[in-house]
Amino acid sequence: MQEKEIICISCPLGCHLKVTGRRGQDITVTGNQCIRGEIYGKEEFLAPTRIVTAVVRTNSAKYPYVPVKTDRPVIRARIPELLRELYRIKTSIPIQCGDVIIENYDETEVKVICTRSISE
């Protein structure tokens, strides 16, 4: 039996959750004040995910980097691999906010998009 304490970020309450269970068995979440806390606790216990923010190099001396983020959460264990790929990429200026840098990261349907427009 595993036990994990988590602070819920699903709503402004910030409930202190206690998640108990094993993979493939029933998982119990206590401390939540809403249903979102129970869902978040189970997801975080089984397969934690995060939105990834980073920077990508550009071909501009004035603006050497452009900020990017994923359009959906990435499984936490895959984040270092994604960051290595992002740090290898070099994009061209001009670029618009919303432009796709990576269309389908490693066949996960996750897009990496630019979060700032830069025109030189």
Protein Blocks (a to p, Z undefined) as FASTA:
>chain_A
ZZdddddfkbmnopacddeddehiacddehiabfklmmmmmmmmmmgcdddddddddfbf
klmbccdddfbdcdfklmmmmmmmmmmpccdddddehiafblbgghlopacddfbdcdZZ
